[in-house]
């Protein structure tokens, strides 16, 4: 299970996982066409790579801001010292 899905599963309701999967699949389907269009317009891969890198940084920043603090779940019993 990818890290993002595992983190979301313990914090948010299950419907969020479906929304995340839908957005991921839409990006996976549309990105090759977008990259091809950008290569045709600019003549190189620099612009699409910069855009992809910016979106990756935006996604990482979103996890830092949106996802609450993640802590391990307790075992339900008290540990004796």
C-alpha positions in Angstrom: 0.0 0.0 0.0 1.5 3.4 -1.0 2.4 5.6 1.9 -0.2 8.3 1.0 -3.1 5.8 1.0 -2.0 4.3 4.2 -1.8 7.6 5.9 -5.2 8.7 4.7 -6.9 5.4 5.6 -6.3 5.9 9.3 -7.2 9.6 9.4 -10.0 10.3 7.0 -13.2 8.5 5.9 -13.0 5.8 3.2 -14.5 8.1 0.5 -11.4 10.2 0.6 -9.4 7.3 -0.8 -11.8 7.0 -3.7 -11.4 10.7 -4.5 -7.7 10.4 -4.3 -7.6 7.4 -6.6 -9.9 9.2 -9.1 -7.7 12.3 -9.1 -4.5 10.1 -9.5 -6.0 8.2 -12.5 -7.2 11.4 -14.2 -3.7 12.8 -13.9 -2.2 9.6 -15.2 -4.5 9.7 -18.2 -4.1 13.3 -19.1 -0.4 14.0 -18.4 1.0 12.2 -21.5 -1.3 14.3 -23.8 -0.3 17.5 -21.8 3.4 16.7 -22.1 3.1 16.0 -25.8 1.3 19.3 -26.3 3.9 21.2 -24.4 6.8 19.5 -26.3 5.1 20.5 -29.6 4.6 24.1 -28.4 8.1 24.6 -26.8 10.3 22.2 -28.7 11.7 20.6 -25.6 10.9 18.8 -22.3 12.0 21.6 -20.0 8.6 23.2 -19.5 6.7 20.0 -18.9 9.4 18.8 -16.4 9.3 22.2 -14.5 5.5 22.0 -14.3 5.6 18.4 -13.1 8.2 19.3 -10.5 6.1 22.2 -9.3 3.1 20.1 -9.0 5.1 17.5 -7.0 6.3 20.2 -4.6 2.7 21.5 -4.3 1.5 18.0 -3.4 4.2 17.6 -0.8 3.3 20.9 0.7 -0.3 20.0 0.7 0.4 16.9 2.8 2.3 19.0 5.3 -0.6 21.5 5.6 -3.7 19.4 5.1 -3.0 16.0 6.8 -3.0 16.3 10.6 -0.2 15.0 12.9 0.3 11.3 12.4 1.0 9.3 15.5 1.2 5.5 16.0 -2.0 3.9 17.3 -1.9 2.5 20.8 -2.2 -1.3 21.5 -5.2 -0.9 23.8 -3.2 -2.1 26.9 -0.9 -0.4 29.3 2.7 -1.3 29.1 4.3 -2.0 32.4 7.7 -0.6 33.1 
